[in-house]
Amino acid sequence: MTAPARGRTECRSCGATLTRTVVDLGTTPLANSYATTAEAATNAPRYPLHARVCDRCLLVQVEDAVPADEIFSEYAYFSSYSETWLEHGRRYADWAVDALHLGPQSLVVEVASNDGYLLRHFRDRGVPVLGVEPAANVAQAAIDCGIETRVCFFGDEVGRELALERRADLVVANNVLAHVPDLNDFVAGLASVLAPSGVLSVEVPHVLRLIQNAQFDTIYHEHFSYFSLLSVDHVFRRHGLELFEVVELPTHGGSLRLLAQHRGAGRPQGTGLPAVRGLEEYAELDDPSTYEGFAIKAVMCRQSLLDFLAQARVEDRRVAAYGAAAKGNTLLNYSGVTAADVPFVVDRSPHKQGLFMPGSAIPIVTPDHLDEVEPDYVLVLPWNILDEIMDQMAHIRSWGGQFVTPVPVVQVIA
């Protein structure tokens, strides 16, 4: 069933008219709309998934086909089920506490705090914390482990309300900026809650890496925007925030950690800013026409996956998948892959086990199902945590099983 698009013809950052396509992925279900039955998964509503780039401010974005409160009020992603993210959170907290001299007198506010996987590390080092999380089921997990959490959607009104109680020395917004339909309201809220001398820390997947490495599967309805340093700088400046440093990270196939302050707060510019600006200029991300060549990469990736699955059928090789990730749902639905091609996907999260992947209707089962079936190939859908998965499931090699990654083209890892 295809649902009508709400549509967006104006840039959610600067308001310019959007006319330039990056990639049109057709109609797909919401990437996190896991279903309780195969029939419901097959018949999940589908919405247009069309990414465009703004010629004025260079923001890559999809239309907000579905209201955010229909996507994020209940959510299937819990960060604590990934060892990679737990370790990333621990290292980040250690760095922030030491570099920013945080202590019992400080306050860390995290927006989109999920199940408290990050804030617990600040709490354990004696730093007061507050989470803001719109998904009630996920927020409850944080509350249960002692992390104070406000269950609400963040924006300027909430930011101002929190500021009346106390402004934050560190505001963290990791991997949430992409999920925001009203970008200006959200960034205004970040500026409101940030103390005059505070630091805003934002992590976003880098659109440069998305384009270079054909990461089209990271495009889905829940990701409204895809950021470069250029496009982030535009929206931050609009709300009185200035970047003073940026760090490249390996997460999500290549991300940026952006550090900002109120304009005139006084921190000197770091060496990362000119370095990343140079990378983006070299890649010509400041030229809107650069983005137009991306669509063919998605087509090539899709064909590579379909060729691999067809060859596996010819050779009577069994293929299973690992990780019921949102990016996997974009890949599977754009490629037209179903349970007839990949009979099951395993996932560590009990919140996904027993459900079905939207659109493809592939059942989600526990990881020990791999031991029962002993597939020849394990297709890793969350390729961004490939090393973690290969460590956890190294024993598949005992029966000759091999890991497979699908992006930018299929690679069988010997």
Secondary structure as a PSIPRED ss2 file (coil, helix, strand):
# PSIPRED VFORMAT (PSIPRED V4.0)

   1 M C   1.000  0.000  0.000
   2 T E   0.000  0.000  1.000
   3 A C   1.000  0.000  0.000
   4 P C   1.000  0.000  0.000
   5 A C   1.000  0.000  0.000
   6 R C   1.000  0.000  0.000
   7 G C   1.000  0.000  0.000
   8 R C   1.000  0.000  0.000
   9 T C   1.000  0.000  0.000
  10 E E   0.000  0.000  1.000
  11 C C   1.000  0.000  0.000
  12 R C   1.000  0.000  0.000
  13 S C   1.000  0.000  0.000
  14 C C   1.000  0.000  0.000
  15 G C   1.000  0.000  0.000
  16 A C   1.000  0.000  0.000
  17 T E   0.000  0.000  1.000
  18 L C   1.000  0.000  0.000
  19 T C   1.000  0.000  0.000
  20 R E   0.000  0.000  1.000
  21 T E   0.000  0.000  1.000
  22 V E   0.000  0.000  1.000
  23 V E   0.000  0.000  1.000
  24 D E   0.000  0.000  1.000
  25 L E   0.000  0.000  1.000
  26 G E   0.000  0.000  1.000
  27 T E   0.000  0.000  1.000
  28 T E   0.000  0.000  1.000
  29 P C   1.000  0.000  0.000
  30 L C   1.000  0.000  0.000
  31 A C   1.000  0.000  0.000
  32 N C   1.000  0.000  0.000
  33 S C   1.000  0.000  0.000
  34 Y C   1.000  0.000  0.000
  35 A E   0.000  0.000  1.000
  36 T C   1.000  0.000  0.000
  37 T C   1.000  0.000  0.000
  38 A H   0.000  1.000  0.000
  39 E H   0.000  1.000  0.000
  40 A H   0.000  1.000  0.000
  41 A H   0.000  1.000  0.000
  42 T H   0.000  1.000  0.000
  43 N C   1.000  0.000  0.000
  44 A C   1.000  0.000  0.000
  45 P C   1.000  0.000  0.000
  46 R E   0.000  0.000  1.000
  47 Y E   0.000  0.000  1.000
  48 P E   0.000  0.000  1.000
  49 L E   0.000  0.000  1.000
  50 H E   0.000  0.000  1.000
  51 A E   0.000  0.000  1.000
  52 R E   0.000  0.000  1.000
  53 V E   0.000  0.000  1.000
  54 C C   1.000  0.000  0.000
  55 D C   1.000  0.000  0.000
  56 R C   1.000  0.000  0.000
  57 C C   1.000  0.000  0.000
  58 L C   1.000  0.000  0.000
  59 L C   1.000  0.000  0.000
  60 V E   0.000  0.000  1.000
  61 Q E   0.000  0.000  1.000
  62 V E   0.000  0.000  1.000
  63 E C   1.000  0.000  0.000
  64 D C   1.000  0.000  0.000
  65 A C   1.000  0.000  0.000
  66 V C   1.000  0.000  0.000
  67 P C   1.000  0.000  0.000
  68 A H   0.000  1.000  0.000
  69 D H   0.000  1.000  0.000
  70 E H   0.000  1.000  0.000
  71 I H   0.000  1.000  0.000
  72 F H   0.000  1.000  0.000
  73 S C   1.000  0.000  0.000
  74 E C   1.000  0.000  0.000
  75 Y C   1.000  0.000  0.000
  76 A C   1.000  0.000  0.000
  77 Y C   1.000  0.000  0.000
  78 F C   1.000  0.000  0.000
  79 S H   0.000  1.000  0.000
  80 S H   0.000  1.000  0.000
  81 Y H   0.000  1.000  0.000
  82 S C   1.000  0.000  0.000
  83 E H   0.000  1.000  0.000
  84 T H   0.000  1.000  0.000
  85 W H   0.000  1.000  0.000
  86 L H   0.000  1.000  0.000
  87 E H   0.000  1.000  0.000
  88 H H   0.000  1.000  0.000
  89 G H   0.000  1.000  0.000
  90 R H   0.000  1.000  0.000
  91 R H   0.000  1.000  0.000
  92 Y H   0.000  1.000  0.000
  93 A H   0.000  1.000  0.000
  94 D H   0.000  1.000  0.000
  95 W H   0.000  1.000  0.000
  96 A H   0.000  1.000  0.000
  97 V H   0.000  1.000  0.000
  98 D H   0.000  1.000  0.000
  99 A H   0.000  1.000  0.000
 100 L C   1.000  0.000  0.000
 101 H C   1.000  0.000  0.000
 102 L C   1.000  0.000  0.000
 103 G C   1.000  0.000  0.000
 104 P C   1.000  0.000  0.000
 105 Q C   1.000  0.000  0.000
 106 S C   1.000  0.000  0.000
 107 L C   1.000  0.000  0.000
 108 V E   0.000  0.000  1.000
 109 V E   0.000  0.000  1.000
 110 E E   0.000  0.000  1.000
 111 V E   0.000  0.000  1.000
 112 A C   1.000  0.000  0.000
 113 S C   1.000  0.000  0.000
 114 N C   1.000  0.000  0.000
 115 D C   1.000  0.000  0.000
 116 G C   1.000  0.000  0.000
 117 Y C   1.000  0.000  0.000
 118 L C   1.000  0.000  0.000
 119 L H   0.000  1.000  0.000
 120 R H   0.000  1.000  0.000
 121 H H   0.000  1.000  0.000
 122 F H   0.000  1.000  0.000
 123 R H   0.000  1.000  0.000
 124 D H   0.000  1.000  0.000
 125 R C   1.000  0.000  0.000
 126 G C   1.000  0.000  0.000
 127 V C   1.000  0.000  0.000
 128 P C   1.000  0.000  0.000
 129 V E   0.000  0.000  1.000
 130 L E   0.000  0.000  1.000
 131 G E   0.000  0.000  1.000
 132 V E   0.000  0.000  1.000
 133 E C   1.000  0.000  0.000
 134 P C   1.000  0.000  0.000
 135 A C   1.000  0.000  0.000
 136 A H   0.000  1.000  0.000
 137 N H   0.000  1.000  0.000
 138 V H   0.000  1.000  0.000
 139 A H   0.000  1.000  0.000
 140 Q H   0.000  1.000  0.000
 141 A H   0.000  1.000  0.000
 142 A H   0.000  1.000  0.000
 143 I H   0.000  1.000  0.000
 144 D H   0.000  1.000  0.000
 145 C C   1.000  0.000  0.000
 146 G C   1.000  0.000  0.000
 147 I C   1.000  0.000  0.000
 148 E C   1.000  0.000  0.000
 149 T E   0.000  0.000  1.000
 150 R E   0.000  0.000  1.000
 151 V C   1.000  0.000  0.000
 152 C C   1.000  0.000  0.000
 153 F C   1.000  0.000  0.000
 154 F C   1.000  0.000  0.000
 155 G C   1.000  0.000  0.000
 156 D H   0.000  1.000  0.000
 157 E H   0.000  1.000  0.000
 158 V H   0.000  1.000  0.000
 159 G H   0.000  1.000  0.000
 160 R H   0.000  1.000  0.000
 161 E H   0.000  1.000  0.000
 162 L H   0.000  1.000  0.000
 163 A H   0.000  1.000  0.000
 164 L H   0.000  1.000  0.000
 165 E H   0.000  1.000  0.000
 166 R C   1.000  0.000  0.000
 167 R C   1.000  0.000  0.000
 168 A E   0.000  0.000  1.000
 169 D E   0.000  0.000  1.000
 170 L E   0.000  0.000  1.000
 171 V E   0.000  0.000  1.000
 172 V E   0.000  0.000  1.000
 173 A E   0.000  0.000  1.000
 174 N E   0.000  0.000  1.000
 175 N C   1.000  0.000  0.000
 176 V C   1.000  0.000  0.000
 177 L H   0.000  1.000  0.000
 178 A H   0.000  1.000  0.000
 179 H H   0.000  1.000  0.000
 180 V C   1.000  0.000  0.000
 181 P C   1.000  0.000  0.000
 182 D C   1.000  0.000  0.000
 183 L H   0.000  1.000  0.000
 184 N H   0.000  1.000  0.000
 185 D H   0.000  1.000  0.000
 186 F H   0.000  1.000  0.000
 187 V H   0.000  1.000  0.000
 188 A H   0.000  1.000  0.000
 189 G H   0.000  1.000  0.000
 190 L H   0.000  1.000  0.000
 191 A H   0.000  1.000  0.000
 192 S H   0.000  1.000  0.000
 193 V H   0.000  1.000  0.000
 194 L E   0.000  0.000  1.000
 195 A E   0.000  0.000  1.000
 196 P E   0.000  0.000  1.000
 197 S E   0.000  0.000  1.000
 198 G E   0.000  0.000  1.000
 199 V E   0.000  0.000  1.000
 200 L E   0.000  0.000  1.000
 201 S E   0.000  0.000  1.000
 202 V E   0.000  0.000  1.000
 203 E E   0.000  0.000  1.000
 204 V E   0.000  0.000  1.000
 205 P E   0.000  0.000  1.000
 206 H E   0.000  0.000  1.000
 207 V H   0.000  1.000  0.000
 208 L H   0.000  1.000  0.000
 209 R H   0.000  1.000  0.000
 210 L H   0.000  1.000  0.000
 211 I H   0.000  1.000  0.000
 212 Q H   0.000  1.000  0.000
 213 N C   1.000  0.000  0.000
 214 A C   1.000  0.000  0.000
 215 Q C   1.000  0.000  0.000
 216 F H   0.000  1.000  0.000
 217 D H   0.000  1.000  0.000
 218 T H   0.000  1.000  0.000
 219 I C   1.000  0.000  0.000
 220 Y C   1.000  0.000  0.000
 221 H C   1.000  0.000  0.000
 222 E C   1.000  0.000  0.000
 223 H C   1.000  0.000  0.000
 224 F C   1.000  0.000  0.000
 225 S E   0.000  0.000  1.000
 226 Y E   0.000  0.000  1.000
 227 F E   0.000  0.000  1.000
 228 S C   1.000  0.000  0.000
 229 L H   0.000  1.000  0.000
 230 L H   0.000  1.000  0.000
 231 S H   0.000  1.000  0.000
 232 V H   0.000  1.000  0.000
 233 D H   0.000  1.000  0.000
 234 H H   0.000  1.000  0.000
 235 V H   0.000  1.000  0.000
 236 F H   0.000  1.000  0.000
 237 R H   0.000  1.000  0.000
 238 R H   0.000  1.000  0.000
 239 H C   1.000  0.000  0.000
 240 G C   1.000  0.000  0.000
 241 L E   0.000  0.000  1.000
 242 E E   0.000  0.000  1.000
 243 L E   0.000  0.000  1.000
 244 F E   0.000  0.000  1.000
 245 E E   0.000  0.000  1.000
 246 V E   0.000  0.000  1.000
 247 V E   0.000  0.000  1.000
 248 E E   0.000  0.000  1.000
 249 L E   0.000  0.000  1.000
 250 P C   1.000  0.000  0.000
 251 T H   0.000  1.000  0.000
 252 H H   0.000  1.000  0.000
 253 G H   0.000  1.000  0.000
 254 G C   1.000  0.000  0.000
 255 S E   0.000  0.000  1.000
 256 L E   0.000  0.000  1.000
 257 R E   0.000  0.000  1.000
 258 L E   0.000  0.000  1.000
 259 L E   0.000  0.000  1.000
 260 A E   0.000  0.000  1.000
 261 Q E   0.000  0.000  1.000
 262 H E   0.000  0.000  1.000
 263 R C   1.000  0.000  0.000
 264 G C   1.000  0.000  0.000
 265 A C   1.000  0.000  0.000
 266 G C   1.000  0.000  0.000
 267 R C   1.000  0.000  0.000
 268 P C   1.000  0.000  0.000
 269 Q C   1.000  0.000  0.000
 270 G C   1.000  0.000  0.000
 271 T C   1.000  0.000  0.000
 272 G H   0.000  1.000  0.000
 273 L H   0.000  1.000  0.000
 274 P H   0.000  1.000  0.000
 275 A H   0.000  1.000  0.000
 276 V H   0.000  1.000  0.000
 277 R H   0.000  1.000  0.000
 278 G H   0.000  1.000  0.000
 279 L H   0.000  1.000  0.000
 280 E H   0.000  1.000  0.000
 281 E H   0.000  1.000  0.000
 282 Y H   0.000  1.000  0.000
 283 A C   1.000  0.000  0.000
 284 E C   1.000  0.000  0.000
 285 L C   1.000  0.000  0.000
 286 D C   1.000  0.000  0.000
 287 D C   1.000  0.000  0.000
 288 P H   0.000  1.000  0.000
 289 S H   0.000  1.000  0.000
 290 T H   0.000  1.000  0.000
 291 Y H   0.000  1.000  0.000
 292 E H   0.000  1.000  0.000
 293 G H   0.000  1.000  0.000
 294 F C   1.000  0.000  0.000
 295 A H   0.000  1.000  0.000
 296 I H   0.000  1.000  0.000
 297 K H   0.000  1.000  0.000
 298 A H   0.000  1.000  0.000
 299 V H   0.000  1.000  0.000
 300 M H   0.000  1.000  0.000
 301 C H   0.000  1.000  0.000
 302 R H   0.000  1.000  0.000
 303 Q H   0.000  1.000  0.000
 304 S H   0.000  1.000  0.000
 305 L H   0.000  1.000  0.000
 306 L H   0.000  1.000  0.000
 307 D H   0.000  1.000  0.000
 308 F H   0.000  1.000  0.000
 309 L H   0.000  1.000  0.000
 310 A H   0.000  1.000  0.000
 311 Q H   0.000  1.000  0.000
 312 A H   0.000  1.000  0.000
 313 R H   0.000  1.000  0.000
 314 V H   0.000  1.000  0.000
 315 E C   1.000  0.000  0.000
 316 D C   1.000  0.000  0.000
 317 R C   1.000  0.000  0.000
 318 R C   1.000  0.000  0.000
 319 V E   0.000  0.000  1.000
 320 A E   0.000  0.000  1.000
 321 A E   0.000  0.000  1.000
 322 Y E   0.000  0.000  1.000
 323 G C   1.000  0.000  0.000
 324 A C   1.000  0.000  0.000
 325 A C   1.000  0.000  0.000
 326 A H   0.000  1.000  0.000
 327 K H   0.000  1.000  0.000
 328 G H   0.000  1.000  0.000
 329 N H   0.000  1.000  0.000
 330 T H   0.000  1.000  0.000
 331 L H   0.000  1.000  0.000
 332 L H   0.000  1.000  0.000
 333 N H   0.000  1.000  0.000
 334 Y H   0.000  1.000  0.000
 335 S H   0.000  1.000  0.000
 336 G C   1.000  0.000  0.000
 337 V C   1.000  0.000  0.000
 338 T C   1.000  0.000  0.000
 339 A C   1.000  0.000  0.000
 340 A C   1.000  0.000  0.000
 341 D C   1.000  0.000  0.000
 342 V C   1.000  0.000  0.000
 343 P C   1.000  0.000  0.000
 344 F C   1.000  0.000  0.000
 345 V E   0.000  0.000  1.000
 346 V E   0.000  0.000  1.000
 347 D C   1.000  0.000  0.000
 348 R C   1.000  0.000  0.000
 349 S C   1.000  0.000  0.000
 350 P C   1.000  0.000  0.000
 351 H C   1.000  0.000  0.000
 352 K C   1.000  0.000  0.000
 353 Q C   1.000  0.000  0.000
 354 G C   1.000  0.000  0.000
 355 L C   1.000  0.000  0.000
 356 F E   0.000  0.000  1.000
 357 M C   1.000  0.000  0.000
 358 P C   1.000  0.000  0.000
 359 G C   1.000  0.000  0.000
 360 S C   1.000  0.000  0.000
 361 A C   1.000  0.000  0.000
 362 I C   1.000  0.000  0.000
 363 P E   0.000  0.000  1.000
 364 I E   0.000  0.000  1.000
 365 V E   0.000  0.000  1.000
 366 T C   1.000  0.000  0.000
 367 P C   1.000  0.000  0.000
 368 D C   1.000  0.000  0.000
 369 H H   0.000  1.000  0.000
 370 L H   0.000  1.000  0.000
 371 D H   0.000  1.000  0.000
 372 E H   0.000  1.000  0.000
 373 V H   0.000  1.000  0.000
 374 E C   1.000  0.000  0.000
 375 P C   1.000  0.000  0.000
 376 D C   1.000  0.000  0.000
 377 Y E   0.000  0.000  1.000
 378 V E   0.000  0.000  1.000
 379 L E   0.000  0.000  1.000
 380 V E   0.000  0.000  1.000
 381 L C   1.000  0.000  0.000
 382 P C   1.000  0.000  0.000
 383 W H   0.000  1.000  0.000
 384 N H   0.000  1.000  0.000
 385 I H   0.000  1.000  0.000
 386 L H   0.000  1.000  0.000
 387 D H   0.000  1.000  0.000
 388 E H   0.000  1.000  0.000
 389 I H   0.000  1.000  0.000
 390 M H   0.000  1.000  0.000
 391 D H   0.000  1.000  0.000
 392 Q H   0.000  1.000  0.000
 393 M C   1.000  0.000  0.000
 394 A H   0.000  1.000  0.000
 395 H H   0.000  1.000  0.000
 396 I H   0.000  1.000  0.000
 397 R H   0.000  1.000  0.000
 398 S H   0.000  1.000  0.000
 399 W H   0.000  1.000  0.000
 400 G C   1.000  0.000  0.000
 401 G C   1.000  0.000  0.000
 402 Q E   0.000  0.000  1.000
 403 F E   0.000  0.000  1.000
 404 V E   0.000  0.000  1.000
 405 T E   0.000  0.000  1.000
 406 P C   1.000  0.000  0.000
 407 V C   1.000  0.000  0.000
 408 P C   1.000  0.000  0.000
 409 V C   1.000  0.000  0.000
 410 V C   1.000  0.000  0.000
 411 Q E   0.000  0.000  1.000
 412 V E   0.000  0.000  1.000
 413 I E   0.000  0.000  1.000
 414 A C   1.000  0.000  0.000
